[in-house]
Amino acid sequence: MGEVLALVEARLRTALGEPDARAAVTFLGTDRIEVLRFVDGDVVRYATLGMSASPMADPTAALADPVKGPRAELVLTVRAGLADTDKVLRPLAVLASTPQVEGVVVAPGASLDVGEPLWPGASFSSVLVAESGGLVEDLELDEPLDPVRFLPLLPMTPNEAAWKRVHGAKALEERWLARGTDLRDPLRGSVSLD
């Protein structure tokens, strides 16, 4: 576990630079989740560290495999200085503990909801999990371990989350793209969904 997390942190530092802050959260019955903050000009990135310590288990499996299975960490990017986004640390840790607590596999296209604003005044309480391989490359681990995927999180308003449930993740991403939505804007409203 510790060796995997050391490799994950090294990959994050290589891709994003040195973190300027970190916080740790532990929930009853779960492993410790850290959230690292990286500032890069006018954007701030928050990355979880700890979710990939164990593989995510298929909730229908009778027994969780302690070695094989998908591994991931979460990365959120927002514009700096527009909102108190540092308050996202606890909600991010909650999302990163979802596989341990709820026994779900977090994968691209999934919606994750914390049930409260991601930060004070945010119009988002949920996120869309995007495809890995962009900002932080997947981290290959020695066999038989699956690679660690760094999954970007895209904040969704309640209307966008409801629309995504009906039309799917791809349709929502296409709508954002067609409307030129700035997904890094922590103050943005819902995209036009008509």
Beta strands, then each sheet from edge to edge (+ up, - down):
strand 1: 21-25
strand 2: 33-40
strand 3: 43-49
strand 4: 71-79
strand 5: 111-113
strand 6: 126-129
strand 7: 148-156
sheet 1: 1+ 2- 3+ 4- 7- 6+ 5-
end
